[in-house]
């Protein structure tokens, strides 16, 4: 029996051609609007691929996503997707920052942070606090 080859990448886990992404790339404004209208709890992470702070923040977001597989996590590349980033800022009434994490429930931002405030533990804590206060 041959063991399946596994590879861990920056965005997910791949086992023999099967990949589970912990962070999904947000593709366009229509997808953003659909996600907000769906009303679930989700996280949007705004990332700059040319920024060291963003790279460090992405690792924190990936860690959070791995620990919370039931929470959808989406990324916006603020360089390649400037219009989408601006649309998210407008729809969620959150001033733009990069890197930035926005926790959303029922289409409304309930918490956000940026730069060195992006920590897996802080995001987990806010998710737990917000779920407790909702129930």
Secondary structure, 3 states (H helix, E strand, C coil): CCCCCEEECCCEEEECCEEEECCEECCCHHHHHHHHHHCCCEEEEEECCCCHHHHHHHHHHHHHHHHCCCCEEEEEECCCCHHHHHHHHHHHCCCCCCCEEEEEECCEEEEEEEHHHCCHHHHHHHHHHHHHHHC
